[in-house]
Amino acid sequence: MSAIGNPVPQPIQTEQPAGPAPEAPRSWHAVKLLILLVLVAGGGLLAYFQWLRPKATAPAAALAAVRTAKATTGMVERTIRIAGQTSARDYANIIAPLLRGPENRNSLFLLKMTKSGVAVKKGDLLAQIDAQSAQDHIDDTQDTVRQAENDVGKRKAEQDVDWENLLQSVRVSKAEFDKAKWEAQAAEVRTVVDQELMKLSVEEYEARYTEVQTDLPRKKASQASELRILEITLDRQRRHLDRHIVDIKKYTITSPMNGLAVVQNIFRGGEMAMIQEGDQVYPGQPIMKVVDTGNMQVEAVINQAESEEFRIGQPAKITLDAFPGLELKGKVYSIGALAVGGRMQNYYIRNIPVRIAIEGSDPRLIPDLSAGAEVVIERSEPHSTLVPQGAVSTESGKTYVYVKKAEGFEKREVQLGLRNYTYAVVLAGLSAGDEIRLN
């Protein structure tokens, strides 16, 4: 009973299922295998898209990477650029007055001076020169003229007195001669000695009367000479006075035309400076210009090798360095006949002067501005086929362009016409709208 009723406990061995224990390792290996297969498949797809698929689309990508342009229609102009400066075609040079009287040539001081850049009208005051010393000299000269006039009048009065005295001497001599002749008529009643004395007296009075008569023309000529000397002196003083009167009128300088006042420069204090009030000027020295800004030009020079390209009437586009946005139209109106050498250049480098008339006007257009002009030497038809110069290649004397096609670029020979720095006219081999390769 005891053995049955109270048996000795025995350890219970739990039976482990044979299946589940190895199941977990087999599942993990399957997941790994699946991941590996996915990675291999992804790598294959990546390799396909990376190395195999782009090969089929390589031409399209290459075409998209090349710069292209389309042939257009328009007009090509071949131009030559020249540089120069602006100036006025219509202008008046204002100079310090050329004085007729030499006394005031070193005393031309400017009391008033129009500012440079001021618009003036005909008759407006441009400059006023100090005329005080000239006026003082005129006053002195007027006194000298009056003195010369008085000298002439005085000498005439003196000559009248001398002439009257001379005539009186003639009359006295004639009366004495007549008396001697009357007394000689009674010589029969006189002695021989008295007769000889009376005869000698008649001859003496006759000789005296003849001498006095002979002195009349000489005295008259002498008096006329003296009077003429005084009259010449008077005329010289009057001319002297007239010169100064004319000179002093020139001290007030007015504008001869409508335009813009441009003051000239002088050397002052070791440097060039604009003429201003208080400066001393000299006769004939340019002090100002009055220019018509509505009729301007560009003064330039061209190399003699380019002269055959230029013709009268060629159009031009004019730009000013001081105003980059301003563009004016013009045309060539003057070409020099002879080539000249520059002062700072080699003697053998010859240039030809060219003048380009500016059409129209602008408030900013003034003289002495640096300017450039694009002179149109040649131009094409208005609706010509144009291609960029970067699309044209030359091989063995022939010109080609590369026209874009679906499968690539086609090399095509073209015939070109007028060319400039950027475009060329296509005469044959290409149509407007065709897409071509650049560079």
Legacy VTK file of the C-alpha trace (Angstrom):
# vtk DataFile Version 3.0
C-alpha trace
ASCII
DATASET POLYDATA
POINTS 439 float
0.000 0.000 0.000
2.675 2.250 0.996
4.388 1.549 -2.162
1.307 2.323 -4.057
-0.086 4.971 -1.831
3.058 6.948 -1.409
5.243 6.256 -4.313
8.600 7.948 -4.624
8.326 10.825 -7.065
10.236 10.321 -10.268
11.468 13.127 -12.543
9.088 13.686 -15.409
10.779 13.877 -18.752
9.005 16.255 -20.974
8.941 15.151 -24.536
10.088 17.822 -26.952
8.276 17.839 -30.240
10.578 16.634 -32.967
9.186 19.021 -35.671
9.108 22.559 -34.191
12.644 22.695 -32.901
14.384 22.637 -36.325
11.588 24.776 -37.954
12.992 28.124 -36.736
16.413 27.751 -38.318
14.924 26.682 -41.647
12.672 29.827 -41.773
15.589 32.236 -41.217
17.589 30.667 -44.022
14.619 31.022 -46.318
14.323 34.727 -45.500
17.995 35.219 -46.197
17.666 33.395 -49.466
14.695 35.522 -50.417
16.552 38.740 -49.565
19.528 37.572 -51.550
17.334 36.798 -54.533
15.746 40.263 -54.294
19.150 41.906 -54.122
20.380 39.944 -57.093
17.278 40.802 -59.068
17.583 44.515 -58.114
21.246 44.522 -59.038
20.419 42.969 -62.361
17.731 45.559 -63.054
20.095 48.350 -61.989
22.819 46.986 -64.235
20.326 46.776 -67.081
19.189 50.361 -66.714
22.714 51.594 -66.040
24.684 49.879 -68.796
22.285 48.377 -71.259
19.336 50.788 -71.574
21.341 54.086 -72.012
23.046 52.635 -75.050
19.804 52.766 -76.953
19.180 56.489 -76.036
22.763 57.772 -76.372
22.217 59.610 -79.727
19.238 61.559 -78.339
21.219 62.604 -75.249
24.181 63.638 -77.393
21.914 65.676 -79.643
20.398 67.426 -76.655
23.855 68.424 -75.320
25.008 70.166 -78.531
24.338 73.932 -78.904
22.292 74.741 -81.966
20.718 77.714 -83.667
18.163 78.191 -86.387
18.754 79.875 -89.719
16.794 83.128 -89.803
15.940 85.811 -92.313
17.111 89.384 -92.153
19.746 91.794 -93.406
23.510 91.706 -92.863
25.626 94.847 -92.809
29.384 94.929 -93.175
30.705 97.891 -91.232
34.002 99.551 -90.369
34.319 101.249 -87.026
36.192 104.517 -86.804
36.869 106.748 -83.818
37.026 110.516 -83.548
35.443 113.448 -81.780
32.405 115.610 -82.260
32.543 119.113 -83.682
30.183 121.650 -85.195
29.796 122.081 -88.937
28.476 125.628 -88.478
30.375 127.722 -85.958
31.920 131.136 -85.405
35.377 131.647 -83.921
35.482 134.453 -81.381
38.948 135.978 -81.069
40.414 138.842 -79.094
40.109 141.966 -81.270
42.867 142.746 -83.730
43.567 146.344 -82.740
44.529 148.937 -85.347
46.213 151.116 -82.766
49.445 149.600 -81.394
49.284 151.421 -78.056
46.670 149.159 -76.403
47.736 145.721 -77.612
49.106 144.670 -74.236
46.175 145.740 -72.093
43.321 143.431 -73.096
41.805 142.303 -69.810
38.458 140.520 -69.719
35.892 142.224 -67.510
32.983 139.983 -68.500
32.900 136.514 -70.022
29.997 134.258 -70.958
30.119 130.872 -69.242
30.908 127.848 -71.347
27.887 125.776 -72.329
25.434 128.686 -72.261
23.012 129.025 -75.177
23.310 132.448 -76.782
21.414 134.327 -79.463
22.665 136.604 -82.178
23.647 139.952 -80.662
24.061 138.690 -77.082
27.098 139.884 -75.137
29.891 137.297 -75.143
32.823 139.214 -73.664
33.678 142.702 -72.480
37.285 143.937 -72.488
38.492 146.666 -70.137
38.468 149.849 -72.246
39.518 152.439 -69.645
43.089 152.796 -70.855
41.894 152.933 -74.447
39.361 155.624 -73.560
42.047 157.659 -71.793
44.250 157.406 -74.858
41.336 158.489 -77.050
40.883 161.584 -74.890
44.585 162.418 -75.264
44.426 161.852 -79.007
41.394 164.101 -79.307
43.372 166.868 -77.606
46.217 166.259 -80.042
43.800 166.519 -82.975
42.418 169.803 -81.679
45.958 171.128 -81.238
46.802 170.127 -84.810
43.658 171.866 -86.063
44.646 175.026 -84.184
48.155 174.839 -85.650
46.702 174.691 -89.151
44.408 177.657 -88.489
47.195 179.680 -86.900
49.577 179.004 -89.773
46.947 180.002 -92.308
46.463 183.335 -90.541
50.213 183.900 -90.405
50.572 183.057 -94.054
47.770 185.462 -94.939
49.644 188.264 -93.133
52.939 187.321 -94.821
51.265 187.188 -98.195
49.650 190.564 -97.714
53.009 192.028 -96.704
54.581 190.544 -99.793
51.863 191.997 -102.009
52.412 195.365 -100.343
56.111 195.111 -101.166
55.207 194.415 -104.765
52.952 197.411 -104.891
55.664 199.643 -103.357
58.255 198.362 -105.792
55.956 198.971 -108.691
55.210 202.531 -107.515
58.916 203.267 -107.160
59.587 201.796 -110.576
56.806 203.876 -112.131
58.113 207.006 -110.373
61.604 206.381 -111.676
60.287 205.995 -115.216
58.315 209.258 -114.999
61.349 211.112 -113.733
63.469 209.636 -116.506
61.160 211.194 -119.084
62.483 214.654 -118.098
66.085 213.684 -118.649
66.572 216.196 -121.521
66.629 219.076 -119.084
69.069 217.359 -116.815
72.768 217.130 -116.998
74.487 214.140 -118.396
75.404 212.975 -114.931
71.831 213.295 -113.720
70.616 211.499 -116.786
72.919 208.568 -116.026
71.830 208.582 -112.407
68.186 208.576 -113.378
68.796 205.779 -115.857
70.514 203.730 -113.193
67.641 204.454 -110.800
65.105 203.188 -113.314
67.082 199.986 -113.839
67.450 199.516 -110.079
63.719 199.886 -109.374
62.878 197.676 -112.340
65.172 194.938 -111.042
63.699 195.229 -107.553
60.143 195.076 -108.908
61.042 192.049 -111.057
62.650 190.333 -108.066
59.614 190.907 -105.877
57.306 189.573 -108.570
59.535 186.525 -108.955
59.331 185.868 -105.194
55.529 185.626 -105.298
55.301 182.064 -106.761
58.138 180.824 -104.566
56.548 182.305 -101.476
53.183 180.876 -102.404
54.701 177.390 -102.922
56.596 177.694 -99.624
53.461 178.640 -97.748
51.494 175.831 -99.397
54.210 173.336 -98.369
54.193 174.510 -94.789
50.425 174.347 -94.676
50.415 170.900 -96.265
52.817 169.613 -93.619
50.496 170.797 -90.894
47.469 169.353 -92.692
49.224 165.979 -93.043
50.006 166.058 -89.327
46.365 166.825 -88.627
45.204 164.025 -90.928
47.595 161.601 -89.226
46.242 162.497 -85.795
42.667 162.165 -87.046
43.430 158.715 -88.461
45.055 157.817 -85.176
41.891 158.869 -83.365
39.663 156.959 -85.799
41.691 153.792 -85.249
41.164 153.950 -81.520
37.470 154.733 -81.907
37.103 151.629 -84.077
39.195 149.588 -81.623
37.155 150.558 -78.606
33.996 149.377 -80.340
35.626 145.941 -80.687
36.098 145.745 -76.927
32.445 144.741 -76.696
32.125 141.315 -78.345
28.665 140.072 -79.293
27.503 136.794 -80.775
27.295 136.704 -84.584
24.855 133.768 -84.574
22.566 131.614 -82.461
24.280 128.692 -80.805
26.163 127.316 -77.834
29.093 129.191 -76.292
32.222 127.055 -75.881
35.063 128.805 -74.021
38.625 127.977 -75.088
41.528 127.036 -72.821
44.732 128.915 -72.024
47.950 128.031 -70.220
47.652 129.466 -66.714
49.655 128.641 -63.616
51.542 125.780 -65.225
48.463 123.977 -66.518
45.692 124.303 -69.060
42.599 126.070 -67.768
39.461 127.627 -69.188
39.540 131.346 -69.969
37.701 133.339 -67.350
37.039 136.900 -66.245
40.190 138.793 -65.283
42.488 136.957 -67.712
44.709 138.892 -70.094
44.364 137.993 -73.749
46.237 139.078 -76.838
45.006 140.323 -80.208
43.965 137.452 -82.443
43.885 134.892 -79.615
40.875 132.509 -79.828
38.789 132.878 -76.694
35.478 131.241 -77.578
33.410 129.420 -80.183
29.727 129.760 -80.887
28.563 126.470 -82.364
25.307 125.332 -83.897
24.498 122.120 -82.006
21.774 121.291 -84.508
24.373 120.691 -87.224
27.123 118.539 -85.755
29.661 116.119 -87.174
32.237 113.510 -86.187
35.815 114.243 -87.207
37.761 111.009 -87.632
40.617 109.491 -89.590
40.904 106.196 -91.448
43.933 104.255 -92.525
44.851 104.831 -96.142
44.492 101.081 -96.786
40.768 101.351 -95.944
40.089 104.463 -97.967
38.806 102.566 -101.001
35.964 101.178 -98.864
34.509 104.611 -98.098
32.143 106.600 -100.297
30.230 109.860 -99.880
26.714 109.207 -98.569
27.380 105.920 -96.732
25.142 105.617 -93.642
26.636 105.343 -90.179
25.591 104.687 -86.594
27.222 107.074 -84.135
27.763 106.457 -80.433
29.255 108.684 -77.754
31.578 107.368 -75.058
30.106 109.785 -72.526
26.533 108.548 -73.156
26.599 104.783 -73.884
22.854 104.521 -74.426
22.714 107.274 -77.056
22.803 106.217 -80.721
22.565 108.718 -83.568
22.316 108.346 -87.313
24.694 109.967 -89.744
26.285 109.738 -93.155
29.707 110.289 -94.672
29.815 113.705 -96.332
33.544 114.451 -96.650
36.617 112.314 -97.412
40.088 113.807 -97.542
41.922 113.784 -100.860
45.410 113.374 -99.383
46.765 111.127 -96.652
48.570 112.859 -93.817
50.855 111.590 -91.079
50.130 111.948 -87.400
52.426 113.914 -85.115
52.801 111.073 -82.609
52.897 108.260 -85.184
55.490 106.880 -87.507
55.999 109.077 -90.539
55.065 106.233 -92.878
51.682 105.616 -91.220
49.258 107.718 -93.224
45.669 108.541 -92.387
42.888 110.177 -94.348
40.452 112.565 -92.612
36.769 111.666 -92.793
33.789 113.772 -91.731
30.465 112.180 -90.785
27.447 114.471 -90.595
25.128 113.728 -87.671
21.450 113.675 -88.586
19.153 115.232 -86.015
20.169 116.693 -82.678
20.208 115.870 -78.987
20.659 118.111 -75.929
23.598 115.958 -74.838
25.413 116.416 -78.141
28.139 119.029 -77.688
31.561 119.569 -79.304
34.774 117.768 -78.313
33.152 114.496 -77.175
34.929 111.262 -78.062
32.744 109.337 -80.479
32.700 106.203 -82.580
30.941 105.514 -85.870
29.948 102.239 -87.497
30.062 103.085 -91.196
27.986 100.699 -93.326
30.237 99.623 -96.185
27.902 96.975 -97.678
24.519 95.452 -96.863
22.545 92.437 -98.079
18.948 92.117 -99.202
16.393 92.680 -96.424
15.075 89.058 -96.368
18.261 87.065 -96.822
18.830 83.696 -95.099
21.255 84.208 -92.217
23.355 81.825 -90.139
25.717 82.627 -87.249
29.387 82.684 -88.092
29.935 80.096 -85.345
27.970 77.538 -87.366
30.139 77.790 -90.477
33.217 75.653 -91.018
35.653 75.770 -93.918
37.354 72.735 -95.423
39.463 72.730 -98.588
38.095 76.079 -99.637
34.465 75.009 -99.223
32.018 76.058 -96.523
29.812 73.647 -94.579
27.167 73.643 -91.878
25.835 70.734 -89.832
22.056 70.458 -90.077
20.223 68.710 -87.239
18.308 65.533 -88.169
16.453 62.946 -86.101
19.396 60.549 -86.112
22.148 63.157 -85.768
23.743 66.020 -87.730
24.088 66.098 -91.478
27.100 67.814 -93.012
25.915 70.074 -95.813
27.835 72.328 -98.186
26.487 75.886 -98.467
27.256 78.891 -100.593
27.781 82.081 -98.605
27.462 85.701 -99.596
28.044 88.806 -97.509
29.540 88.192 -94.088
30.203 90.334 -91.040
31.558 89.601 -87.580
28.449 87.712 -86.408
26.340 86.541 -89.357
26.731 85.281 -92.896
24.242 85.309 -95.777
23.447 81.873 -97.222
22.915 81.990 -100.975
22.327 78.265 -101.486
22.215 74.985 -99.533
20.105 76.003 -96.548
16.638 77.323 -95.815
15.319 79.570 -93.111
14.190 77.587 -90.072
16.766 74.801 -90.407
18.479 74.002 -87.115
22.244 73.920 -87.316
25.056 73.101 -84.945
27.195 75.839 -83.425
30.956 75.629 -82.937
LINES 1 440
439 0 1 2 3 4 5 6 7 8 9 10 11 12 13 14 15 16 17 18 19 20 21 22 23 24 25 26 27 28 29 30 31 32 33 34 35 36 37 38 39 40 41 42 43 44 45 46 47 48 49 50 51 52 53 54 55 56 57 58 59 60 61 62 63 64 65 66 67 68 69 70 71 72 73 74 75 76 77 78 79 80 81 82 83 84 85 86 87 88 89 90 91 92 93 94 95 96 97 98 99 100 101 102 103 104 105 106 107 108 109 110 111 112 113 114 115 116 117 118 119 120 121 122 123 124 125 126 127 128 129 130 131 132 133 134 135 136 137 138 139 140 141 142 143 144 145 146 147 148 149 150 151 152 153 154 155 156 157 158 159 160 161 162 163 164 165 166 167 168 169 170 171 172 173 174 175 176 177 178 179 180 181 182 183 184 185 186 187 188 189 190 191 192 193 194 195 196 197 198 199 200 201 202 203 204 205 206 207 208 209 210 211 212 213 214 215 216 217 218 219 220 221 222 223 224 225 226 227 228 229 230 231 232 233 234 235 236 237 238 239 240 241 242 243 244 245 246 247 248 249 250 251 252 253 254 255 256 257 258 259 260 261 262 263 264 265 266 267 268 269 270 271 272 273 274 275 276 277 278 279 280 281 282 283 284 285 286 287 288 289 290 291 292 293 294 295 296 297 298 299 300 301 302 303 304 305 306 307 308 309 310 311 312 313 314 315 316 317 318 319 320 321 322 323 324 325 326 327 328 329 330 331 332 333 334 335 336 337 338 339 340 341 342 343 344 345 346 347 348 349 350 351 352 353 354 355 356 357 358 359 360 361 362 363 364 365 366 367 368 369 370 371 372 373 374 375 376 377 378 379 380 381 382 383 384 385 386 387 388 389 390 391 392 393 394 395 396 397 398 399 400 401 402 403 404 405 406 407 408 409 410 411 412 413 414 415 416 417 418 419 420 421 422 423 424 425 426 427 428 429 430 431 432 433 434 435 436 437 438
